[in-house]
Structures are given as structure tokens and as C-alpha cells.
Amino acid sequence: MPIVTGIIASSLLFSNILISCVFLFFFTLLKILIPFKPVRRKLNTILVFIANRWVSNNSLWMRLTQRMDWEIQLPETLDPKGWYFVISNHQSWVDIMVLQHCLNGRIPLLKFFLKQELIKVPIMGAAWWALDFPFMKRYSIAYLEKHPEMKGKDIETTRKACEKFRDMPTSVMNFLEGTRFTPAKHQQQNSPFKYLLKPKAGGMAFAFNAMGDQFRSILDVTIHYPDGIPTYWAFLQGKMKRCHVIVQEKPIPDQLRHGDYENDPEYRLAFQQWVQALWYEKDQTLKRLTQQNLTESKSTRD
């Protein structure tokens, strides 16, 4: 029964969170109390190890409770000791579980760009902070007009967050759409893409400006749910039967590794055009996967 599966999966999920956070918070406390950089680097390694085990345990209970047909395409060049900037389309909170399941152990731990408000999420907010996930606080144009002194603060926050990743291999993850895809948002934006919202290039550009030379490449991830976008509860109940994930490693153009996105219009335009091209290709990939699924479904019915 789906409801029973959901209860079991939820119990395993929360048990894993609680047990992992006990160890995570203990070593985080040591990191706060001990001011010596060599010791803190060692503690950071321990914290990442705990987080990777956390993700591995999630994959374990997913295998135990979900009868999932995974179709995952990965490049053979992935390096767990490399630095990557990872981008993906965003449709559901399930995306995070999918990304971690597919990439854990193949590249360094994913560090997600998170909205500042998420630091208030019980337990998880503290865990993300302990693992140095970058929390972003974006200001609207209207707000900056009233508070011009805050201009550039979001950029500085991004730079400081990314500078923490220089000492050990890291995968910086960013959902360029900034929010989950829904038909209503798609219509409101008047998005030029059929299966995607408009991408926001600013956070990615600021991260490149902070550590562009260290990123080996970008990993462009496309997630497709053949049976429709699942809710998190539907996923826990085992109702998500299929998932198709395509991971492509792509080079970062040298001229885009560094630049002033905010004040250099030529650099900003070049960066936006590059991101738009990536998004157009992703939209075409989703179109192909959708049509392929429709053809397979029709063949099955016939």
C-alpha cells in the first residue's frame, strides 16, 4: 500500500536526518571552538564525510522502499576530487534527492545555493549552515531604490560563500530558474522555453568571479519525470516509477571565467547569451524525452 510505503520511507528519512545531524553538529561545535586553520580543515573533511554518508543512506532507503526505474546517463570523466559548477532544471523538491542519488561519490558533495529564509528550517537549516552551503539574500530593484546602501551586498555574500570552497574539492549547485517550474509560473513569465522557466545568470556569474579558475567545468543536469512531476509525498509513497537523468560535462569559456557581471554590460550580455544557449539545448532535450515517452506509451497501448 502506498500509504504504508510513505510512512516507512518518511521514518527512514527522518531517522537518517536525526542520526546524521547528531554527528554533524558535534563536529561543527568543535570547528567553532577550535580556531586553528589546520584543525578546521580536518574537521571540514569529517563534516563532508558525514554528509556523504547521509546521502548514501538516503539512496539506501530509496532502494529499499522504491521500485524505481532509473535511467541515468553520466560522463565517464567525473572526478570526486574536482571542482564543478552544477546546474539543473527544477521541478520538485524531489530533484534534490535525484541529484544527490545520481552524483554522490562521483563528484564532491553538492553545495546548493539556498534562499536566506531556508536557514530557519528546523534542523536542516542548521545542517546546511554547518556544511557551508551558500545562503543567498537577493534584493528587489524597488528595495534597492529605497536602500541604495545595500547595493552589492548580495554579490559580496556570494563571493564570501564561494571563497570557502577554495580549500577542498566542491561542487557548487545552482537551480538557475530560481524556483520550481509550474504552468502558472511559466505563463506568468511568458518564458520562451516550453519546459523551462527563464534562467537567472547572476548567481552563476558571481560564483565564477569568485573562483572561476578553480572550476574544472560545468555539469549540466537535465531531469525528466516521464510520468509527471511528483510531489515529495508521492515520491515517498513510491508513486514515482521512472526517472530519466542526463548529466553532461561542458567547458566554461575562458572569457567568462572572470568578469564584472554587474557593471560590465558586454560581459553581462555574453554571459546571459551563453546561459540562454545552454537553456535552449536543455529545452530541446526535454522535448525529445517527452516525445520519446509519448511514443513509448502509445506503442504500449497499441
C-alpha positions in Angstrom: 0.0 0.0 0.0 1.4 3.4 -0.9 0.5 5.0 2.4 2.4 2.3 4.3 5.4 2.8 1.9 5.2 6.5 2.6 5.2 6.1 6.3 8.2 3.7 6.2 10.1 5.9 3.8 9.4 9.0 5.9 10.5 7.2 9.1 13.8 6.2 7.5 14.3 9.7 6.0 13.8 11.4 9.4 15.9 8.8 11.3 18.7 9.4 8.9 18.5 13.1 9.3 18.5 12.9 13.1 21.4 10.4 13.4 23.5 12.3 10.8 22.9 15.6 12.5 24.0 14.4 15.9 27.4 13.7 14.4 27.3 16.7 12.2 26.5 19.2 15.0 29.1 17.6 17.3 32.0 18.2 14.9 30.6 21.6 13.9 30.8 22.6 17.6 34.4 21.6 17.6 35.0 23.6 14.5 33.5 26.7 16.2 35.5 26.2 19.4 38.9 25.4 17.8 40.3 28.5 16.0 43.3 26.8 14.3 43.0 26.5 10.5 44.7 23.1 10.0 42.3 21.6 12.6 39.3 23.3 11.0 40.3 21.9 7.6 40.5 18.4 9.1 37.1 18.9 10.7 35.7 20.1 7.3 36.8 16.8 5.8 35.0 14.9 8.6 31.8 17.0 8.1 31.8 16.3 4.4 32.3 12.6 5.1 29.3 12.6 7.4 27.2 14.4 4.7 28.2 11.9 2.1 27.2 9.1 4.3 23.9 10.9 4.9 23.3 11.0 1.2 24.4 7.4 0.7 21.9 6.3 3.5 19.2 8.2 1.6 20.0 6.2 -1.5 19.8 3.0 0.6 16.3 3.6 1.9 15.2 4.7 -1.5 16.3 1.4 -2.9 14.5 -0.5 -0.1 11.2 1.3 -0.4 11.0 2.5 -4.1 10.7 0.3 -7.1 12.2 2.9 -9.4 13.3 2.6 -13.0 16.3 4.8 -13.2 17.8 5.8 -16.5 21.0 7.8 -15.7 23.5 9.0 -18.3 26.8 10.1 -16.8 30.1 11.2 -18.4 33.0 8.9 -17.7 35.2 11.8 -16.8 33.7 12.7 -13.4 36.2 13.2 -10.7 35.4 13.1 -6.9 38.4 15.4 -6.3 37.5 18.0 -8.9 35.7 21.4 -8.6 32.4 21.6 -10.5 29.6 24.1 -11.0 26.4 22.1 -11.4 23.2 23.4 -13.0 19.8 21.7 -13.4 16.2 22.3 -14.3 14.0 22.5 -11.2 10.5 20.9 -11.0 10.1 19.4 -7.5 11.8 19.1 -4.1 12.4 15.5 -5.3 15.0 17.0 -7.7 17.5 17.3 -4.7 17.1 13.6 -3.9 17.6 12.7 -7.5 20.7 14.9 -7.9 22.3 13.5 -4.8 21.5 9.9 -5.7 23.0 10.2 -9.2 26.1 12.2 -8.3 27.1 11.1 -4.8 30.6 9.6 -4.7 31.2 10.6 -8.4 31.9 14.3 -7.7 32.4 16.2 -4.4 29.5 16.9 -2.1 26.9 19.2 -3.7 26.7 22.6 -2.1 23.3 24.2 -3.0 22.7 27.9 -3.4 19.9 28.4 -0.9 17.5 31.3 -0.2 18.3 33.1 3.1 14.9 32.2 4.5 15.8 28.5 4.5 18.3 28.8 7.3 15.2 28.9 9.6 14.1 25.4 8.6 14.3 23.2 11.7 17.4 21.0 11.9 18.1 21.2 8.1 18.8 24.9 8.2 21.5 24.4 10.9 22.9 21.4 8.9 23.2 23.4 5.7 24.9 26.2 7.6 27.3 23.7 9.2 28.2 22.4 5.8 28.9 25.9 4.5 26.0 25.9 2.0 25.8 29.4 0.5 22.7 31.3 1.6 21.6 34.0 -0.8 19.7 37.1 0.0 18.5 38.9 -3.1 17.1 42.4 -3.0 14.5 43.7 -5.4 15.0 46.8 -7.6 12.3 48.5 -5.6 14.1 47.7 -2.3 17.5 48.9 -3.6 15.9 52.2 -4.7 14.8 52.8 -1.1 18.0 51.3 0.4 20.9 52.1 -2.0 23.4 51.3 0.7 22.5 47.6 0.3 23.5 47.5 -3.4 26.2 44.9 -4.0 25.6 43.1 -0.7 24.2 40.1 -2.3 27.2 39.9 -4.6 29.6 40.1 -1.7 27.7 37.4 0.1 28.1 35.1 -2.9 31.8 35.8 -3.2 32.4 35.1 0.5 30.4 31.8 0.3 32.4 30.6 -2.7 35.8 31.6 -1.3 35.2 29.0 1.5 35.3 26.3 -1.2 38.8 27.0 -2.3 40.5 24.7 0.2 38.8 21.5 -0.7 37.1 20.0 -3.8 33.5 21.2 -4.0 30.5 21.0 -6.3 28.5 24.3 -6.3 24.9 23.6 -7.2 22.5 26.2 -8.6 19.0 25.9 -9.9 19.2 28.7 -12.5 15.4 29.1 -12.7 15.4 30.2 -9.0 12.2 28.4 -8.3 10.3 25.2 -9.2 8.6 25.0 -12.6 4.8 25.2 -12.7 2.5 26.0 -15.6 1.3 29.1 -13.8 4.9 30.5 -13.3 5.7 29.6 -16.9 2.7 31.6 -18.2 3.4 34.5 -15.9 7.0 34.8 -17.0 6.0 34.3 -20.7 9.0 32.0 -20.9 10.5 31.5 -24.3 11.1 27.9 -23.4 8.4 25.2 -23.5 9.6 23.1 -20.5 11.7 25.6 -18.5 11.4 28.9 -16.7 13.8 31.7 -17.6 17.3 31.2 -16.2 18.9 33.7 -13.9 22.6 34.0 -14.7 23.7 36.4 -11.9 24.5 33.9 -9.1 26.5 31.7 -11.5 28.4 34.7 -12.8 29.3 35.9 -9.3 30.5 32.4 -8.4 32.7 32.3 -11.5 34.1 35.7 -10.5 35.0 34.4 -7.0 36.6 31.1 -8.1 36.3 30.7 -11.9 39.8 29.4 -12.3 39.1 26.5 -9.9 36.0 25.2 -11.6 37.0 22.3 -13.8 33.8 22.6 -15.9 30.1 22.8 -15.5 27.8 19.8 -15.1 24.6 20.4 -16.9 21.9 18.1 -15.5 18.5 17.5 -17.1 15.9 15.8 -15.0 12.8 14.3 -16.7 9.9 12.6 -14.9 8.1 10.5 -17.6 5.0 10.0 -15.5 4.6 13.7 -14.5 6.3 15.9 -11.9 6.0 14.2 -8.5 5.2 15.8 -5.1 7.6 14.8 -2.3 4.8 12.8 -0.6 4.1 10.9 -3.8 7.8 10.1 -4.1 7.9 8.8 -0.6 4.9 6.6 -1.3 6.7 5.0 -4.2 4.4 6.5 -6.9 7.3 7.9 -8.9 8.1 4.9 -11.0 10.5 6.3 -13.5 13.2 9.0 -13.7 15.5 9.9 -16.5 18.6 11.9 -15.7 21.2 13.2 -18.3 24.4 14.7 -17.0 26.7 16.5 -19.5 30.1 17.9 -18.7 30.6 21.2 -20.6 33.6 23.5 -20.7 33.5 27.0 -19.2 34.5 29.6 -21.9 37.7 31.3 -20.7 36.4 34.7 -21.4 33.5 34.1 -19.0 35.5 32.7 -16.0 36.1 36.3 -14.7 34.2 39.5 -15.2 32.1 42.2 -13.6 28.6 41.0 -14.2 27.0 44.0 -12.5 29.0 46.8 -14.1 30.3 45.5 -17.4 27.4 45.3 -19.9 29.4 43.5 -22.6 30.4 40.7 -20.1 26.8 40.5 -18.8 25.4 40.2 -22.3 27.9 37.5 -23.2 27.2 35.5 -20.1 23.5 35.8 -20.5 23.7 34.6 -24.1 25.8 31.6 -23.1 23.3 30.6 -20.4 20.4 31.1 -22.8 22.1 28.7 -25.3 22.5 26.2 -22.5 18.9 26.5 -21.6 17.7 26.2 -25.2 19.7 23.0 -25.6 18.1 21.7 -22.3 14.6 22.6 -23.5 15.3 20.6 -26.7 16.5 17.7 -24.6 13.3 17.7 -22.5 11.2 18.0 -25.7 12.9 14.9 -27.1 12.5 12.9 -23.9 8.8 13.9 -23.7 8.1 12.9 -27.3 10.0 9.7 -26.7 7.9 8.9 -23.7 4.7 9.6 -25.6 5.8 7.3 -28.5 6.6 4.5 -26.0 3.3 4.9 -24.2 1.4 4.8 -27.5 3.2 1.6 -28.5 2.4 0.0 -25.2 -1.3 0.8 -25.6 -1.4 -0.5 -29.1 
